[in-house]
Amino acid sequence: MELVRLAFFGTLLMILGFCHCYDKSVEVNGLVECYKCSLDNIESVEVLSGHQILISCKVDDEQFETRGIGEVKDGKFKVAISNEIVDNNGQVREECFAQIEEHFIVHNMS
């Protein structure tokens, strides 16, 4: 469990991709890496695999709404969310964040 805590204090990197599909959904794809783990010679894939990723979007000045949930597998994740947050040009309408479980903010997508 201590390794998981170390992961939360490390720098987590990810690459996000949006796929505007025919089924009216958007897919967020990413990579998660634990900076602190690499300093301690620990495989971040082992520490982070199985954790949930939440995509949360700001709905007003103080509230966020979870738009999708996925799981980290081998340091990667995919989360399908409704295309409501994307306009006709493929731009994100809302300020959204990917979070690893326990509400640790990974990356601002806006």
DRENGU-717038 format. One line per 3 residues: their letters; for each residue x, y, z of N, C-alpha, C. Coordinates in steps of 0.2 Angstrom, whole numbers, plus 5000, padded with zeros to 4 digits. Example, Ala and Ser with C-alpha at 12.3 -4.5 7.8 and 13.67 -1.06 7.14 Angstrom:
BEGIN
as	5066:4972:5039:5062:4978:5039:5066:4984:5039 | 5064:4989:5035:5068:4995:5036:5064:5000:5039 .
END
This chain:
BEGIN
mel	5004:4994:5000:5000:5000:5000:5004:5006:5000 | 5010:5006:5003:5015:5012:5003:5017:5013:4996 | 5018:5008:4992:5020:5010:4985:5014:5014:4982 .
vrl	5008:5012:4983:5003:5016:4980:5003:5023:4982 | 5004:5024:4989:5004:5031:4991:5010:5035:4988 | 5016:5032:4987:5021:5035:4983:5020:5037:4976 .
aff	5016:5033:4973:5013:5034:4966:5009:5041:4966 | 5005:5042:4971:5001:5048:4971:5005:5054:4972 | 5011:5054:4975:5015:5060:4976:5020:5061:4970 .
gtl	5020:5056:4965:5025:5056:4959:5021:5060:4954 | 5025:5062:4949:5022:5065:4943:5019:5060:4939 | 5013:5060:4937:5010:5055:4933:5009:5059:4926 .
lmi	5011:5055:4921:5011:5057:4914:5005:5054:4910 | 5002:5057:4905:4998:5053:4901:4997:5057:4895 | 4995:5053:4890:4993:5056:4883:4986:5055:4882 .
lgf	4982:5060:4880:4975:5060:4879:4973:5060:4872 | 4969:5056:4870:4966:5056:4863:4959:5056:4863 | 4956:5060:4859:4948:5060:4858:4947:5056:4852 .
chc	4942:5052:4852:4940:5048:4846:4932:5050:4845 | 4931:5054:4840:4924:5056:4839:4921:5050:4835 | 4917:5046:4837:4915:5040:4834:4907:5040:4832 .
ydk	4905:5036:4828:4898:5036:4825:4893:5034:4831 | 4895:5031:4836:4891:5029:4841:4890:5035:4846 | 4891:5041:4844:4890:5046:4849:4894:5046:4855 .
sve	4900:5043:4855:4904:5043:4861:4911:5046:4860 | 4914:5048:4865:4921:5050:4865:4925:5045:4869 | 4931:5044:4867:4936:5039:4871:4942:5043:4873 .
vng	4943:5043:4879:4949:5046:4882:4954:5041:4883 | 4960:5041:4880:4965:5036:4880:4971:5039:4884 | 4975:5036:4888:4980:5039:4892:4985:5034:4894 .
lve	4991:5037:4896:4996:5033:4899:4997:5036:4906 | 4999:5031:4911:5000:5034:4918:5007:5031:4920 | 5011:5036:4922:5018:5034:4925:5019:5037:4931 .
cyk	5022:5034:4936:5024:5036:4942:5031:5038:4943 | 5032:5045:4943:5039:5048:4943:5043:5045:4949 | 5040:5045:4955:5043:5043:4961:5045:5036:4961 .
csl	5041:5032:4958:5042:5025:4957:5049:5024:4954 | 5050:5027:4948:5056:5026:4944:5062:5028:4948 | 5061:5033:4952:5067:5035:4957:5069:5030:4962 .
dni	5064:5026:4964:5065:5021:4969:5065:5014:4966 | 5067:5014:4959:5067:5008:4955:5061:5003:4956 | 5055:5006:4956:5049:5002:4956:5045:5003:4950 .
esv	5043:4997:4947:5039:4997:4941:5032:5001:4942 | 5031:5007:4939:5025:5010:4940:5019:5006:4938 | 5020:5002:4932:5015:4998:4929:5012:4993:4935 .
evl	5016:4990:4939:5014:4986:4944:5010:4990:4950 | 5012:4996:4951:5009:5000:4957:5002:5002:4954 | 5002:5004:4948:4996:5008:4946:4991:5003:4943 .
sgh	4993:4998:4940:4988:4993:4937:4982:4991:4942 | 4976:4991:4939:4970:4990:4943:4967:4996:4946 | 4970:5001:4946:4967:5007:4949:4962:5010:4944 .
qil	4957:5014:4947:4952:5017:4942:4954:5024:4940 | 4952:5026:4934:4953:5032:4932:4946:5035:4931 | 4945:5041:4934:4939:5045:4933:4940:5051:4928 .
isc	4935:5052:4924:4935:5058:4920:4930:5063:4923 | 4932:5068:4926:4927:5073:4929:4927:5079:4926 | 4922:5082:4925:4921:5089:4921:4918:5094:4926 .
kvd	4920:5100:4925:4917:5106:4929:4910:5108:4927 | 4905:5107:4931:4898:5109:4929:4896:5116:4931 | 4900:5119:4936:4899:5126:4938:4905:5128:4942 .
deq	4905:5133:4945:4911:5136:4948:4914:5131:4954 | 4910:5127:4957:4912:5124:4963:4911:5116:4962 | 4907:5114:4957:4906:5107:4957:4908:5103:4950 .
fet	4910:5097:4951:4912:5093:4946:4908:5087:4945 | 4907:5084:4939:4903:5078:4938:4907:5073:4935 | 4907:5067:4937:4910:5061:4934:4907:5060:4927 .
rgi	4911:5060:4922:4908:5058:4915:4910:5051:4913 | 4915:5048:4916:4917:5041:4914:4922:5038:4919 | 4922:5032:4919:4927:5028:4923:4930:5022:4919 .
gev	4936:5022:4920:4940:5016:4917:4945:5013:4922 | 4949:5009:4919:4954:5005:4924:4961:5005:4920 | 4966:5006:4924:4973:5006:4922:4975:4999:4921 .
kdg	4977:4997:4915:4980:4991:4913:4987:4992:4910 | 4992:4989:4913:4999:4989:4910:5001:4997:4909 | 4999:5001:4913:5000:5008:4913:4996:5012:4908 .
kfk	4991:5009:4905:4987:5013:4900:4980:5013:4902 | 4976:5017:4900:4968:5017:4901:4965:5020:4895 | 4958:5018:4895:4953:5020:4890:4947:5021:4894 .
vai	4944:5027:4893:4938:5029:4896:4933:5032:4891 | 4927:5028:4890:4922:5031:4886:4918:5036:4889 | 4916:5041:4886:4912:5046:4889:4907:5049:4883 .
sne	4902:5052:4885:4897:5055:4881:4900:5060:4877 | 4898:5061:4870:4901:5066:4866:4898:5073:4868 | 4893:5073:4873:4890:5080:4875:4895:5085:4876 .
ivd	4901:5083:4879:4906:5088:4881:4911:5090:4875 | 4909:5088:4869:4913:5090:4863:4909:5093:4858 | 4911:5099:4855:4907:5103:4850:4908:5100:4843 .
nng	4904:5102:4838:4905:5100:4832:4912:5100:4829 | 4916:5104:4831:4923:5105:4829:4928:5100:4833 | 4925:5096:4837:4929:5092:4841:4933:5095:4847 .
qvr	4931:5101:4849:4934:5105:4854:4930:5103:4861 | 4934:5102:4866:4930:5100:4873:4927:5107:4875 | 4920:5106:4877:4916:5112:4879:4917:5113:4887 .
eec	4919:5108:4891:4920:5108:4898:4927:5108:4900 | 4928:5110:4906:4935:5109:4909:4935:5102:4912 | 4939:5098:4910:4939:5091:4912:4945:5089:4915 .
faq	4945:5084:4919:4951:5081:4922:4951:5074:4922 | 4957:5071:4921:4957:5064:4923:4960:5063:4930 | 4957:5058:4934:4959:5058:4941:4960:5050:4942 .
iee	4966:5049:4945:4967:5042:4948:4963:5041:4954 | 4961:5035:4956:4956:5034:4962:4959:5038:4968 | 4955:5040:4973:4956:5044:4979:4957:5051:4977 .
hfi	4954:5053:4971:4954:5060:4969:4960:5064:4967 | 4965:5060:4966:4972:5063:4964:4971:5065:4957 | 4972:5072:4956:4972:5075:4949:4978:5073:4945 .
vhn	4977:5070:4939:4982:5068:4935:4984:5073:4930 | 4979:5076:4926:4981:5081:4921:4975:5085:4919 | 4975:5091:4918:4970:5095:4915:4969:5094:4908 .
ms	4964:5093:4905:4963:5091:4898:4961:5098:4894 | 4959:5103:4897:4957:5109:4893:4963:5113:4891 .
END
